[in-house]
Amino acid sequence: MLPDPPFPGFWELITLMLTMIAWRLWGWRVRKALADFEQHRRNADLQLLYDRSNPTSHFRQSVDQINEDTPAVEPANAGAFIWNGDTFESREDAEQARWLHVLREARSFYQDLDRSFGNRISGRRSSHSIHRDDNTPNGA
């Protein structure tokens, strides 16, 4: 049990002194963590502002999400690296295979999205092959 305090407010004073000592020891870590958090929030806000003005930002967001969901490259024995059950001689080769997988998944996502909404997937058309709704060329 704690002894009787010598004066009223003694334990509050002790708590305040311990808090001041703790802040002196660990305050810089707390400030750094708060500053890092604030910088991360600012970066996210700037990215959101940029995404609002960029009509293709949805593709970057999809690629970022697929990239987060794709497992990372793992080191194996003596300079070999494993990704998705395949062994690669260098980390660059494994990362390239992983990135190609991410891009393929994003592409297939958008192709499935087009199919599910009934949009036609086709390549570019030349400027002279623009058709009206009844599939007759303009000017005919």
Buried (B, 14 or more C-beta within 10 A) or exposed (E): EEEEEEEEEEEEEEEEEEEEEEEEEEEEEEEEEEEEEEEEEEEEEEBEEEBEEEEEBEBBEBBEBBBEEBEEBEEEEEEEBBBEEEEBEEBEBBBBBBEEBBEEBBEEBBEEEEEEEEEEEEEEEEEEEEEEEEEEEEEE
